[in-house]
Amino acid sequence: MNILKIYKYFIAISCALILFSCSKDVYFSGVSENSFNEIKENYQKINYSKDDIKTIIGPPLVKENSENLWIYRIDKKEGIAAFKQTIYNKTLKLKFEDNILRSVEEIEFD
């Protein structure tokens, strides 16, 4: 009888571990969305320089040769490691004129 109880406990613990390992996690990559929203809301009031942007959200993923167009990326996925579902995938374009941020554009991909 004790062997059957141990076997049932083993099966219950194994099932619980499998269920917990399948829980959904959230994965972020790219720049912080909060930092980007701060810049997006305030860039017309505050003259952000290139150094200010580097300090707030870091260096760009891609720079145009003239260094007046900077491109960043934000990506958020949810799911287990093997099967992730994209919640959003955005590209951020920051355009500078005379070292001052003049335009912020957000492009969302499906």
N, C-alpha and C positions, 0 to 999 in steps of 0.2 A: 504494500500500500504506500509506503514512503517513497518508493521509486516512482510511482505514478504522480505523486504530488510534486516531486522535484522536476519531473518531466513537464508538468503543466506550468510550473513557475518559470522554467526555462523558456517555454514557448511564449508565455505572456511577456517576459522581459525582452525576448527577441522581437516580438511584434511591436512593443513600445519603442524600442530603439529604431526600428525601421520607420515607424511613423514620425518620430522626432527628426530623423535625418532627412525626411522629405519636406520639412517645413520651408516656407518661402522666405527667402532673404532678399534684401534690396541692395543692388550694386550701383554705385555712382562712379563716373569717370569724367574727367575734364575739370573745368573751373567750378567754383562754388556758385550755386544759383543765387544765394543771398547776396554775395558780393557783386555779381553781375546786375542784379535788380537794383542795388544801391547806385551803381554807375548809371544804369539806364534811366533812373528817375531823376538824377541830379546833374547829368552832364551839361544840360543847357543852363543851369544856374552856376555851376562850378566849372572853371576852366581846368579840366584834368590834363596834365602833361603826360607824356609817354612814361616818365619815371613814376608818376602817381599810379598809373594803370598797372605797371609792373609790380608795384608795392601791394596794390589791392588784390589783383587776381593773378599775378604772375606773368611770366613771359608768354608770348603767343605761340600757338602751335605752328602757324605759318605767317611769314612776313612777306609783303610785296617787296620787290627790289628797291623801290624808292622809300620803303619803310613807312609809307603813309596809310597802308591797309594792313590791319592785323586780324587774324582769324583765330577764333577759339572754338572749343567744342564742349557741349554738355550732353551727357548720356545717362539715362537712368533705366535700369532693368530690374525685373523682379522674377523670382523663381529659384529653383534649385540650380546647382552648378551646371548640370548637364542640359537643363531645359529652361533657358532664360527668355522672358517675354519683355520686349522693349516697351517701356511706358512713355518715354519721349526721347527724341534724338534731335538736338538743335545745333546749328552752326551760328556763331556770333561773329559779325563783321563790324570792326571798329575802324572808322576812317578819321585820319588826322590831317590837319592843315596848320602849317607853321608850328608843329610840335604840340598842338592843342587838339583834344578830342572834339570833333565836330558832328559826327554821325554814328549812331548805334543801330544796327540792323540785326534782327533775329530771324533766322530761317529755320523752319521746322520740317523735318523729314518724317515720313510715316514708317 
